[in-house]
Every structure is written in structure tokens, then in C-alpha cells.
Amino acid sequence: MEERLQKQLAFALEIDKEKNIFRQTHLTHHGRRENDAEHAWHMAIMAYILKEYANEPVDIGKVMIMSLIHDIVEIDAGDTYAYDQAGIATQKAREDAAKERIYSLLPDDQKNEMIALFDEFEANETAEARFAHAMDNLQPLLLNNSNDGGDWKEHHVHASQVYGRQVKTKMGSETLYAVVDDILQENIKKGNLIKD
């Protein structure tokens, strides 16, 4: 087998480990915690079906690939809960080291392509990155809402924390942000989020 194909297959096998990285978010209707691969798949499908609500025209294929690869680094770095300030403080360093190790399994041209897409997502400066971030924020919010705010209640999350995170949703889609706002207001009324 040629070296290029060996590297590609090694990467394909390595990313299977993403299925073992469990997030704080539970599946709909009080299911088990979702894993990173499920989250990424769900985001990619959502991006495709909701693309008409992006604030700007987007290359939806690029958005979908960003969605699928953005959490691969968590194989090494682990999942950082959105409202864990201590974890967030070390997140970039952990993810940068993971990015280098994992994407280096690929041939150089593909390594560079994947790192560029990951970095573009993280920078959140392009229409595609902004819409991918909207999906990254909307997807767990929808699951949490389906579970009557269970994850928010478990972690004693304040409404201001969720609104702070959802700024990126607004940057990607004003329409979807309006949906988010309705969901959050309802969860504040129910007591699922701590009102600030």
C-alpha cells in the first residue's frame, strides 16, 4: 500500500476515537450524553437544511466540513464544557497541540487543508465560520431545550452565560438567533436557567 493511502487510513481510524468523547449535552428526551461525532454529524445536517437562514451567502460544503472536523481535536484535548471557565482558560493550548498531532497523521497537503479549516472556524471571521458557529451553538441548545433544560439546571447555568455564548449564533444567523431568544426566554420563565 502506498504511503499516502496508509496515512489517510491511519487518520480515518484515529478519528473513530471521537465517538468516545462524551459531551455534557444529553440526547433528546433525557437520553444518554451525546458524543462529539454525533454532535458534529448533527451540526453538519442542520447546516445544510438551515442554510437559507445564514446572514450571508455561504459555501455550504465548507460549512459542513468545518462542522464535521471542528471537534476532532477533542480526541486529545477532551471536551471543554461551554461554561467551565477553568477549562476554557487552557482550551486553546490543549487544542493546538491536539490539532498538530492528529492532523499530522494525514499527508501534508491534507494536513494543511484541515488545519486551515479548523483555524478558520476558530477565528470566526468568514461567513462559513460564522454559520458553522451558529450551528455549534444552536445544536446543543435544541437538545437541552428538549430535555426541559436539564443540563443547564444540573450545572446551575445563568441566562447571561447562555446569551453570551449565543452572540456567535446571531453573527451567523439573525433568524436563528430569534428562535434561540424565544427558547431562552421560555427556559428562564420555567426556572431552567438562573435569571441574572
N, C-alpha and C positions, 0 to 999 in steps of 0.2 A: 504494500500500500504506500502511495506517495506521502511525503511528509506533510504537505498541505492538508490533505484529507485526514490524516492522523490527528493533526491539531484541531481541525474542525469537529471531529467526532469526540475528541477529548473534552472540548468545550461543551458540546451538546450533552455529554454525560455529567459534567461538572454542574451545569445549571439545573440538573434534576434536583439538586440539593435545595433549591429554592422552595420546593414543596414541603420541606421540613422546617421552614422558618414561619412560626405562627405569630400572628398579629394580635393586638388587643381586641380588634373588632370581631364580633360574632356573626355567623351566618344568619340569614333571615329567620325570624320567628324563633329566636332563642336557641339556635343551633350551636355547634361547636365553634371554636375560634377559627377564623379563616387563615389560610397560609398565603405567603407572598405570591405564589404562582397564580392562585385563584384571584387574588386582588388585581394582579396585572392583566390577566385574561379578561376579567370583568370590566376594567378600565378601557381596554382596547375595544371591546364590543360597544361599550357605552359611547366612546368617542365616535365610532362610525355612525351609530344610529342618531346621535345628538349633534352631529357636525353642523347642521343648519343653524344652530344656536350660538356658534362661535362669534365673537365680536368682530373678527376679521376673517377673510378667506384663509383657509389652511390647506396644506398638503396632508390629507387625512392618513395616507400611508405612513408618513413620517410621524404623525401624532401617535398612531397605533404602535409603531416600533418603539418610540420613546416610552410609551406606556408599558410595553412588554419587557423592556430592559432596565427600567429605572430602579428596580429593587434587587437586581441580581447581586449587587454589592453586599446586600444583607446576608448572603451566604456566609461571609466572613465577619461583617460588621454587626450583624444582628439587627433586629427591628428596633427602632427608636420610637417609643410612643410619642405621639404628637404633642403631648402636654407634659413631658418629662424634661424639665429644664436642665437637670444634671446630664442626662443622656444627650440632649441637644448640644450641649457645650463641647462634647467630644465627637459628635457625629461626623463632621466633615473629615477629620483626620482618619477616623476608622474607615470611612467610605472611600477616601482617596487611596489608602493602602489596599483595600479590597479591590477597587477598580483596577489598579495596576496588576495585581496578581491574577485575577480572574480573566480579564480581557487579554492578558499576555499569553494565555493558552492558545489564542487564535493566531493565524498568520498575520504578519504585521499590518497589511492593508486593512483587514477586517478589525483588528485590534484598534487601529487609529479611527476607523469609522464608528465603532461602538463607543469609544471614549468621547469622540466629538459629539455624538448624540446624547450621551449621558451628561456631558458638560453643558450642552445647550439646554437640556431640560433643567439642570440645576440653576443655570444663570437666569432662566425665566425671562429672556429678552426678546424672543421671537413669538410670532403668532402661534406657531405649533407648540412651543414650550408652554405658553400661557394657557392654551386649551388643554394640553395634557395635564397641567397642574389643576385645572378646574375639575377634570375627571378624577384626579388623585384625591381631591378634597370631597367631591360630591359622592363618590362611591361608598366610602365608609359612613358618611353621614346618612345616606339612604338605608344602609344596613342597620345602623344604630337606631334610626327612627322606627324601622320595622320591629325592633326589639324593645320598644317603649323606652328608649333612652338608657337601656341597661348599662352600657359601657360608660356613659357619662356619669350615671349615678354611682357605679362601682368606684370610679376614680375621682369622684367629687369635683367634676369639671364645672367651671364657671362659664356662663354665657359669653362673657367678654373674651375668654380664651378661644372659644369656637369661632366667634365673629372675627377675631384676629387672624385665625388660620384661613378663614373663608375670603379674605381680601384677595387671595390669588384666584379664587373662583370668579369673583367679579371682574378681574383683569382678563379672564378668558371668555366669560360669558355673562353679560348683564342679565339675560333672560333666566339662566340657570341660577344666578345669584338671587333673583327674586323668589324662586322656588325654595332655595336654601333659607332665606329670611322667613318665609312662611312656616317652614318646618321648625326653625329655631324658636320662633315666637310661640308656636304651639307647645313645644317642649318646655319652654320657660313657664307657661301657664300651668302645665301639668306638674311642675316641680322636678322635672328630669334634669334640668340644668340649674345651677345656682345663679340666681339673679344678682347682678352687681349693682 
